Amino acid sequence: MVEPRLLMVRNAVKGWIETGRNAVGDSAQHLLWHEAYHVGQMKLALKIAGRLRSDQETSPATWDVWRR
């Protein structure tokens, strides 16, 4: 059984394709912004806990998935 959320996404993408909207670009941009938002939340939590690491230490584990 397909979850209602997945049906909503499928219908949205189908609509974007039918209207010619650049859904792939819009979605990729949203994913990157969303990822960055959560990275910021995690870094703030680590800073408050006194465990913040440098960008050189965390960047490969955080962003390499987008760089491939």
Rosetta silent file (secondary structure, phi, psi, omega in degrees, C-alpha in Angstrom):
SEQUENCE: MVEPRLLMVRNAVKGWIETGRNAVGDSAQHLLWHEAYHVGQMKLALKIAGRLRSDQETSPATWDVWRR
SCORE:     score description
SCORE:     0.000 S_00000001
   1 L     0.000  134.417  179.963    0.000    0.000    0.000 S_00000001
   2 L   -85.946  133.196  179.564    1.315    3.439   -0.925 S_00000001
   3 L   -68.670  147.370  178.654    1.339    5.993    1.858 S_00000001
   4 H   -55.938  -35.222  179.099   -0.791    9.130    1.382 S_00000001
   5 H   -62.424  -41.103 -179.637    2.349   11.302    1.656 S_00000001
   6 H   -67.501  -36.313  176.203    3.943    9.509   -1.256 S_00000001
   7 H   -64.379  -38.009  177.535    0.806    9.931   -3.323 S_00000001
   8 H   -62.871  -43.644  179.260    0.892   13.662   -2.581 S_00000001
   9 H   -64.935  -45.977  179.741    4.486   13.903   -3.762 S_00000001
  10 H   -58.526  -44.794 -179.711    3.764   11.852   -6.873 S_00000001
  11 H   -66.293  -36.700  178.230    0.787   14.041   -7.764 S_00000001
  12 H   -65.510  -46.231  179.837    2.776   17.227   -7.177 S_00000001
  13 H   -63.416  -41.960  178.139    5.639   16.066   -9.400 S_00000001
  14 H   -59.138  -43.670  177.965    3.187   14.958  -12.070 S_00000001
  15 H   -63.594  -40.171  178.458    1.572   18.402  -11.988 S_00000001
  16 H   -62.479  -43.522 -179.430    4.949   20.130  -12.244 S_00000001
  17 H   -63.291  -44.481 -178.058    5.883   18.044  -15.255 S_00000001
  18 H   -64.836  -31.419 -179.230    2.565   18.716  -16.964 S_00000001
  19 H   -93.105   -5.189  178.190    2.866   22.487  -16.457 S_00000001
  20 L    82.238   12.036  179.490    6.536   22.625  -17.441 S_00000001
  21 L   -69.982  146.024  179.646    7.734   23.844  -14.039 S_00000001
  22 L   -78.772   70.384 -175.416   11.391   23.201  -13.251 S_00000001
  23 H   -65.610  -35.525 -178.192   10.542   20.767  -10.479 S_00000001
  24 H   -65.464  -48.084  178.783   13.933   19.081  -10.468 S_00000001
  25 H   -63.600  -43.892  179.197   15.813   22.339   -9.948 S_00000001
  26 H   -62.781  -42.786 -178.381   13.315   23.603   -7.389 S_00000001
  27 H   -67.962  -42.360  178.881   13.376   20.331   -5.476 S_00000001
  28 H   -62.878  -42.572  178.638   17.171   20.083   -5.471 S_00000001
  29 H   -62.308  -44.226  179.124   17.454   23.658   -4.224 S_00000001
  30 H   -61.998  -43.231 -179.829   14.930   22.974   -1.471 S_00000001
  31 H   -60.681  -42.028  179.288   16.756   19.806   -0.410 S_00000001
  32 H   -65.626  -44.799  178.323   20.061   21.650   -0.107 S_00000001
  33 H   -62.654  -41.749 -179.065   18.529   24.497    1.895 S_00000001
  34 H   -64.711  -43.257  177.954   16.690   22.040    4.130 S_00000001
  35 H   -60.550  -45.637 -179.319   19.860   20.028    4.702 S_00000001
  36 H   -62.204  -37.949  179.164   21.793   23.197    5.565 S_00000001
  37 H   -60.368  -46.861 -178.674   19.088   24.243    8.023 S_00000001
  38 H   -70.243  -34.160  175.148   19.376   20.962    9.920 S_00000001
  39 H   -60.734  -42.956  177.813   23.172   21.063    9.842 S_00000001
  40 H   -61.505  -40.140  177.853   22.935   24.484   11.460 S_00000001
  41 H   -62.690  -43.595 -179.879   20.618   23.128   14.136 S_00000001
  42 H   -65.903  -40.747  179.930   23.016   20.292   14.923 S_00000001
  43 H   -64.998  -38.276  177.997   26.026   22.621   15.039 S_00000001
  44 H   -64.870  -43.369  178.646   24.186   24.947   17.430 S_00000001
  45 H   -62.059  -41.600  178.204   23.256   22.047   19.710 S_00000001
  46 H   -66.210  -38.379  179.096   26.883   20.846   19.717 S_00000001
  47 H   -63.952  -44.980  179.626   28.130   24.377   20.431 S_00000001
  48 H   -61.949  -36.521  179.726   25.744   24.755   23.372 S_00000001
  49 L   -80.409   -1.924  179.900   26.912   21.375   24.698 S_00000001
  50 L    76.576   23.389 -176.990   30.549   22.466   24.353 S_00000001
  51 L  -124.122   24.960 -179.891   31.309   19.856   21.689 S_00000001
  52 L   -65.092  134.934  177.558   31.494   21.928   18.496 S_00000001
  53 L  -109.530  163.704 -178.947   34.000   20.588   15.957 S_00000001
  54 L   -73.061  158.871  177.071   35.709   22.447   13.141 S_00000001
  55 H   -61.894  -32.938  178.836   34.262   22.522    9.626 S_00000001
  56 H   -63.880  -32.958  178.820   37.337   20.618    8.422 S_00000001
  57 H   -76.501  -40.805 -172.033   36.423   17.750   10.738 S_00000001
  58 H   -94.859  -21.303 -174.970   32.710   17.638    9.995 S_00000001
  59 H   -57.492  -46.171 -179.614   32.486   18.725    6.358 S_00000001
  60 H   -58.747  -41.378 -179.115   33.358   15.360    4.786 S_00000001
  61 H   -74.180  -26.204 -175.477   30.696   13.538    6.822 S_00000001
  62 H   -90.057  -46.732 -168.727   28.136   16.286    6.325 S_00000001
  63 H  -110.062  -12.585 -177.405   28.451   17.512    2.766 S_00000001
  64 H   -59.626  -28.279  178.269   30.318   14.883    0.738 S_00000001
  65 H   -61.023  -31.056  179.544   27.054   13.167   -0.114 S_00000001
  66 H   -84.937  -18.036 -175.971   26.083   16.294   -2.120 S_00000001
  67 H   -89.440   -8.006 -177.021   29.499   16.639   -3.746 S_00000001
  68 L   -73.835    0.000    0.000   29.532   13.232   -5.449 S_00000001
